Amino acid sequence: LLADPASWARTANLLAGALPAAEVRRLAGFCAKRPADYRQATSLYLSLVEWGLDRGKAQELLGALLDSRLPGESFPGVMEILVEGRRQRLAPEELVRRLLLHLPDTVSMEELKRRTLR
């Protein structure tokens, strides 16, 4: 992340957006193994928190996504799954549980959606 000027700019925006420095450091730490996905990962994290997900659960989900085989450009699909799950009257906690369960062995967002919402 340190070598990428865009990551510096993203980090400055996160700090200016009232995220505490410790939280930004944690997010950067999660992304250290996949620095190319820093923007997508932090955007998803902010969306999860704005959606009402507890910060701890949002970080857990983000860590699982970054450990998965899913490409960063597919991360916005997680929000689509959460919104669709709420339409099906599934509790946010249950949706996150299902996502965490299926992420390790999922290879596409379509598969994750199908397995999570079935």
N, C-alpha and C positions, 0 to 999 in steps of 0.2 A: 504493500500500500504506500509505503514511503516514497517509492520511485515514481509514482503516478500522480501528475499534477491534478488530474480530474478527481482523484480520491481525496486530495488535500482540499479541493474546493467543496466536495461533498461533505467532508468532515466539518469544515467551517460552517456550512449551511445547517448541519445538524446541531452544532453548538449554538448558532445564532437562533435556531428554532426552539430554544429553551430545553433541549435535552441536557441533562447533567453530564459533565465530562466523564465521570466514571461509567456511565451508561454507554457513551460513545466509544470509550476504550473497550468495553465488553463486546460491543458490536464489531469493532475493528478486529478484535481477537478472534471472534467467530469466523470472520471473513479472511483471516490470514492464510488459510489453506486454499482459498478460492478468491483471490483479490479481484479477478475480472468480474466477479458477481457482487462486488461491494455495493454498487448503486442499486441494483435490483433487490438485494437483500435488505438494505436499509430502508428502501421505499416500502417494501412489504412490511417490515417491522413497524414503521410509522402507521401504515394502514391498519395493521392488526390492533395496535394500541388505540387508534381513533375509532375503530369498530367496537371497542370496549373490552378487548381481551386483556387480561391481567398481564403486566409487563413480564413477569416470570414465565408465564405460559407462552407468551409471544417469543421470548428468548429461547425457550426450550424447542418450540416449533421451528424457529429460524435455524437453530443448531442442527436439528434433524434434517432440514432441507439442505443445508450446506454439506451434510454428511452423505446425502443421497446422490443418486446418479442423475437427477433431474437438472437440466441446464438452467442457469439463472434467468434466462429470458422467459422461462415458463412460470416463474414464481408468482406473477399476478394471478395465475389460475387458482392459487390457494384461496384468494379472496372470493373468486367465483364459487368455489366449493362451499365456503362458509356461508355465503349469501343463499345459495341453493339449499343448503342444509337447514338454514333457518326457515326457509319457505316450507320445508317438509316438517317443521316444528321440532327439529332436533336441537337439543341444548348445546350452547357453545362448548361446554366442557366435554360433552360426548363427541362432538365433531373433532375437537383437538385430540382427544384420546384415539379416535379412529385414524386420524391423519398420522399421528405418531406411530401407531401400530403398523400401518401399511407403507409408510415412507421407505423403510430400509430395503424392501424388496420390490419396489415399483420402478418402472423404467420410463413411464410417460405420464404426463398430467392427465390424459384421458383415462388411463388405467387407474390412477390415484382417485380420480373423481368417481369412477364406476365402483371401485372397491369401498370408498368412504361413504357413498350415498346409498348403497344397496340396502 
